[in-house]
Amino acid sequence: MAVSSTLYWFLFIFSLTFLFITCRSFNESDFGDKPTPLSDIDLQFTNRRLLQASVQPNNLLYDFYRFSCPNAESVVFQFMRDFVAADSRATAQLLRLMFHDCFIQGCDASLLLDDSNGNQSHSIERNAFPNQTLKGFDIIEKIKQALENECPNVVSCSDIISLATRDAIVLSGGPFFPVLTGRRDSQASYFEEANQQIPKPDSDITEMLTLFSVRGFNEKETVSLLGAHNIGKIGCEFIQKRLSNFQGSGMPDPSIPADFFLELNRICNSNASPSPSPSRLRNLIESATGPQSLVPFIFSGSGFDSHYYKGLLLGQGLLHADQQLMADSRTAKLVQVFASDDGSTFRREFSKSMLKMSNLGSLTGSQGEVRTRCTLPNSS
């Protein structure tokens, strides 16, 4: 199940170099500057500095399992290679899963946990309204089972989520970013917090920036993380109110361009006639926002480029929350920057923001536990 030693050490050195670059002070006025070429860096000095820098205040480490379960990351990668090859939707599914988990009390796998102990009146985080359409739970559980066979009671479910999501992104053509490990799993789930604190499809820009800000993300990081909407499917139920009853007005969202509204209405209104052909639908979505697509008609792969931001400049964000990035001058300027090239700027900033996201509020040391099954506390 292990990748070759040459590939492993290449990724190790690359990850350390990436950490060094991202840990350097970042001047907002230098937003468009190119990163320092790796050839200019003394690698021996860099490696020493990075090993020190990777010891985070929350005690996460790079390659935490190198002694306790040395094949852990290789096992995750091999499984994700198979999952992504079999179903390209896996990347978008895990991105949502990781985001929803980390956004509530940190990256602690509380989203996976059923801590009800059979009490029907105890609501679990997984059943909170924003989480009811999440997928990918089975992927994490299968990887966990394999790791329990490899190294029982060692690798946490929360680390599996972060590693599997990163590997899925890379395997789908997205940017690599290092994942620090050593997280432990929550012993509780957070139903109410998930209902209240996950950004909604119809969130306005003020609410969205606030929800990200209280978790330490600035405007640039928020805009880059929302670029994860580059890939995957969006169900019509998430945009239906924009088309018919925007904010309780009984009218469509006036910010939707007229031609785009007509096409969206044809897709999502079952009474609309005539129904557009599959090829027409594909042309609509790919011309509007690229590989992001509407359920149930199309899934057209993944693309970590600038098409999401170019769609926003045309007023063609599928979610109201997406299009709201153009409603604030600070975020609108960043959308323009991200849309201005082939996706290089987005990929660079997305990878840094994902590294930061993966480190949110992690439990370490004696906190929490390492679950033997991701869905159940060890005490059950």
C-alpha positions in Angstrom: 0.0 0.0 0.0 3.0 2.3 0.2 4.2 4.8 -2.4 7.8 4.7 -3.5 10.4 6.1 -1.2 11.6 8.5 -3.9 8.1 10.0 -4.2 7.7 10.1 -0.4 10.9 12.1 0.2 10.2 14.4 -2.8 6.8 15.3 -1.2 8.5 15.6 2.2 11.1 18.1 0.9 8.4 19.9 -1.2 6.1 20.2 1.8 8.8 21.6 4.1 9.7 24.2 1.4 6.1 25.1 1.0 5.7 25.6 4.8 8.7 27.9 4.8 7.3 30.1 2.0 3.9 30.3 3.5 5.2 31.1 7.0 7.1 34.1 5.8 5.6 37.5 6.4 3.1 38.4 3.6 2.7 42.0 2.5 -0.7 42.7 1.1 0.9 45.2 -1.3 2.9 42.4 -2.8 -0.2 40.4 -3.6 0.7 39.9 -7.2 4.4 39.1 -6.7 5.8 35.8 -7.7 7.1 33.5 -4.9 10.8 33.2 -4.4 12.2 30.6 -6.7 13.1 27.4 -4.9 16.6 27.4 -6.5 17.4 30.5 -4.5 16.8 28.8 -1.2 19.5 26.9 0.8 17.6 23.7 1.3 19.6 22.5 4.3 18.9 25.8 6.1 15.3 25.6 4.9 14.7 22.1 6.2 16.1 23.0 9.6 13.9 26.1 9.8 10.8 24.3 8.6 11.1 21.4 11.1 11.1 24.1 13.8 8.3 26.0 12.1 6.1 22.9 11.7 5.9 22.5 15.5 2.7 24.5 15.8 1.2 26.0 19.0 -1.5 23.3 18.9 1.2 20.6 18.8 0.4 19.5 15.2 3.5 18.1 13.5 4.6 17.3 10.0 4.7 13.5 9.5 3.3 12.9 13.1 2.9 9.2 12.4 6.4 8.5 11.1 7.2 6.1 14.0 3.7 5.0 15.2 2.2 4.3 11.8 4.8 5.0 9.1 2.6 3.9 6.2 -0.4 6.0 7.3 -0.2 8.7 4.7 0.6 6.2 2.0 -2.5 4.2 2.8 -4.6 7.3 2.6 -3.1 8.3 -0.7 -3.6 4.9 -2.3 -7.2 4.8 -1.2 -7.9 8.3 -2.5 -6.2 7.5 -5.8 -8.7 4.6 -6.2 -11.7 6.7 -5.0 -11.0 9.7 -7.3 -10.4 7.4 -10.3 -13.7 5.7 -9.7 -15.8 8.8 -9.0 -14.5 12.3 -9.7 -17.1 13.7 -7.4 -15.2 12.5 -4.4 -13.0 15.6 -4.3 -15.9 18.1 -4.0 -17.6 15.8 -1.5 -14.5 15.7 0.8 -13.9 19.5 0.4 -17.4 20.1 1.7 -17.0 17.5 4.4 -13.8 19.0 5.7 -15.1 22.6 5.5 -18.2 21.8 7.5 -16.2 19.8 10.1 -13.5 22.4 10.6 -15.8 25.4 10.6 -17.5 24.1 13.8 -15.3 23.8 16.8 -12.3 23.1 14.6 -11.0 20.0 12.6 -12.0 17.3 15.1 -14.2 14.9 13.2 -17.2 15.9 15.3 -19.2 15.9 12.1 -18.8 12.2 11.7 -19.8 11.3 15.3 -23.1 9.8 16.5 -22.9 10.5 20.2 -26.6 10.0 20.9 -26.1 6.6 22.5 -29.5 5.7 21.2 -31.2 8.7 22.6 -33.7 9.8 19.9 -34.0 13.3 21.4 -30.3 14.0 21.1 -29.6 15.7 17.8 -26.2 15.1 16.2 -24.1 17.5 14.1 -24.3 15.3 11.1 -28.1 15.8 11.0 -28.0 19.6 11.2 -29.7 21.2 8.3 -26.5 22.4 6.5 -25.0 18.9 6.7 -27.9 16.9 5.4 -26.6 16.9 1.8 -23.0 16.1 2.7 -21.4 13.0 1.2 -18.1 11.2 1.6 -18.6 9.7 5.0 -18.1 6.2 3.6 -14.8 7.2 2.1 -13.4 8.3 5.5 -14.8 5.1 7.2 -13.2 2.8 4.6 -9.8 4.5 5.1 -10.2 4.3 8.8 -10.9 0.6 8.7 -7.7 0.0 6.6 -5.6 2.1 9.0 -7.1 0.2 12.0 -5.8 -3.0 10.4 -2.4 -1.4 9.8 -2.0 0.4 13.1 -4.8 -0.1 15.6 -5.9 2.9 17.7 -3.3 5.2 16.2 -4.6 7.4 13.4 -7.4 9.8 14.1 -10.5 10.3 12.0 -9.8 14.0 12.0 -6.4 13.5 10.4 -7.9 11.2 7.9 -10.3 13.9 6.8 -7.5 16.4 6.3 -5.1 14.0 4.5 -7.8 12.5 2.3 -9.1 15.9 1.2 -5.6 17.2 0.4 -4.9 14.1 -1.6 -8.2 14.3 -3.5 -7.4 17.9 -4.4 -4.0 16.9 -5.8 -5.3 13.9 -7.6 -8.0 16.1 -9.3 -5.3 18.5 -10.6 -5.5 20.9 -7.7 -2.6 22.4 -5.8 -0.5 20.5 -3.2 -0.3 21.8 0.4 1.3 20.2 3.4 -1.0 18.7 6.1 0.3 18.7 9.7 -1.0 15.8 11.7 -1.5 14.7 15.3 -5.2 15.7 15.6 -7.4 13.9 18.0 -11.1 13.3 17.6 -13.9 15.1 19.5 -16.0 13.2 22.0 -19.1 15.3 21.2 -20.9 16.6 18.2 -22.3 20.1 17.8 -25.8 20.2 16.3 -26.9 23.7 17.3 -23.6 25.3 16.3 -23.7 23.7 12.9 -27.2 25.0 12.3 -26.2 28.5 13.3 -22.6 29.0 12.1 -22.2 27.3 8.7 -22.6 29.9 5.9 -25.8 29.6 4.1 -26.3 29.6 0.3 -28.2 32.9 0.7 -25.8 34.5 3.1 -25.0 38.1 2.4 -21.4 39.4 2.3 -21.5 40.9 5.8 -22.6 37.6 7.4 -20.1 35.6 5.3 -17.1 37.8 6.1 -18.1 37.8 9.8 -18.3 34.0 10.0 -14.9 33.6 8.4 -13.4 36.5 10.3 -14.2 35.0 13.8 -12.2 31.9 12.7 -9.2 34.0 11.7 -9.7 34.3 8.0 -9.3 37.7 6.2 -11.0 38.8 3.0 -8.4 37.3 0.7 -8.5 33.9 2.5 -12.3 33.9 2.4 -12.4 34.6 -1.3 -9.8 31.9 -2.0 -11.6 29.3 0.1 -14.9 30.0 -1.7 -13.1 29.2 -4.9 -13.6 25.6 -3.9 -17.0 26.0 -5.6 -14.9 25.6 -8.8 -15.8 22.0 -8.7 -18.8 19.7 -7.9 -22.5 19.9 -8.1 -25.0 22.4 -6.8 -28.5 21.1 -6.3 -31.4 23.2 -7.5 -32.8 23.3 -4.0 -30.0 25.6 -3.0 -30.8 28.3 -5.7 -34.6 27.8 -6.0 -35.4 30.8 -3.7 -33.2 33.0 -5.9 -35.4 32.1 -8.8 -38.8 32.6 -7.3 -38.9 34.0 -3.7 -35.7 35.8 -3.0 -35.5 36.9 0.6 -39.3 36.3 1.0 -40.1 38.9 -1.7 -42.0 36.5 -3.9 -39.8 37.7 -6.7 -36.5 36.5 -8.3 -33.2 37.8 -7.2 -32.9 41.1 -9.2 -29.1 40.7 -9.4 -29.3 37.7 -11.7 -28.8 38.7 -15.3 -31.9 38.2 -17.4 -30.5 35.6 -19.8 -28.8 33.7 -17.0 -32.1 33.7 -15.0 -34.0 32.2 -17.9 -31.5 29.4 -18.4 -31.4 28.6 -14.6 -35.2 28.6 -14.5 -35.4 26.1 -17.3 -33.0 23.8 -15.5 -34.6 24.0 -12.1 -38.2 24.5 -12.8 -39.8 21.0 -13.5 -42.8 22.7 -15.1 -40.7 24.7 -17.6 -41.1 23.8 -21.2 -39.4 22.9 -23.3 -36.7 21.1 -21.3 -33.2 21.9 -22.5 -31.2 19.1 -23.9 -28.2 17.7 -22.0 -25.8 19.3 -24.5 -27.5 22.7 -24.0 -27.3 22.4 -20.3 -23.6 21.5 -20.5 -22.9 24.5 -22.6 -24.8 26.8 -20.2 -23.0 25.7 -17.1 -19.5 25.5 -18.7 -19.9 28.9 -20.3 -21.2 30.4 -17.1 -19.1 29.0 -14.4 -17.1 26.1 -15.8 -17.2 22.6 -14.3 -19.5 23.6 -11.4 -22.8 22.1 -12.3 -26.5 21.8 -11.3 -28.0 18.6 -10.0 -29.3 16.4 -11.4 -28.3 17.2 -15.0 -24.6 17.4 -15.3 -21.4 16.6 -13.6 -18.5 17.8 -15.7 -15.4 17.1 -13.6 -13.2 19.4 -11.7 -11.1 22.4 -12.4 -8.9 24.4 -10.1 -8.6 27.5 -12.3 -10.1 30.9 -12.5 -13.5 30.1 -14.1 -15.4 30.6 -10.8 -14.2 34.2 -10.5 -14.7 35.0 -14.1 -18.3 33.8 -13.7 -18.8 36.2 -10.8 -17.6 39.1 -12.9 -20.4 38.3 -15.3 -23.0 38.1 -12.5 -23.2 34.3 -13.0 -22.6 33.0 -9.5 -24.9 30.1 -8.9 -25.3 30.8 -5.2 -26.3 34.2 -3.8 -23.5 33.8 -1.3 -21.0 33.4 -4.2 -22.3 36.4 -6.1 -22.2 38.5 -2.9 -18.4 38.6 -3.3 -19.0 41.3 -5.9 -21.2 43.3 -3.4 -18.2 44.5 -1.3 -15.4 46.6 -2.8 -12.7 44.6 -0.8 -13.8 41.2 -2.0 -14.8 42.4 -5.5 -11.2 43.6 -6.0 -9.9 40.2 -5.0 -12.3 38.5 -7.4 -10.9 40.6 -10.2 -7.3 39.6 -9.2 -8.2 35.9 -9.1 -10.0 36.1 -12.4 -7.1 37.9 -14.1 -4.9 34.9 -14.9 -5.2 31.1 -15.6 -5.8 30.3 -12.0 -2.2 30.5 -10.8 -3.0 33.2 -8.2 -6.1 31.3 -7.0 -4.2 28.0 -6.7 -1.4 29.6 -4.7 -3.7 31.4 -2.3 -6.1 28.5 -2.0 -3.4 26.1 -0.9 -2.3 28.5 1.8 -5.8 29.0 3.0 -6.5 25.3 3.0 -3.4 24.7 5.2 -4.7 27.3 7.6 -8.2 25.8 7.5 -6.8 22.3 8.3 -5.2 23.7 11.5 -8.3 25.2 12.9 -9.0 24.4 16.6 -7.4 21.0 16.6 -7.5 18.7 19.6 -4.0 17.3 20.5 -2.2 15.6 23.3 -4.5 14.2 25.9 -7.6 16.1 24.5 -10.3 14.1 22.9 -9.6 10.6 21.7 -8.6 8.5 18.7 -11.8 6.8 17.7 -11.6 3.2 16.6 -14.7 3.8 14.5 -15.3 7.3 13.1 -19.0 7.3 13.7 -19.0 6.2 17.4 -17.2 7.3 20.5 -14.9 4.7 22.1 -17.1 4.6 25.1 -20.1 3.2 23.2 
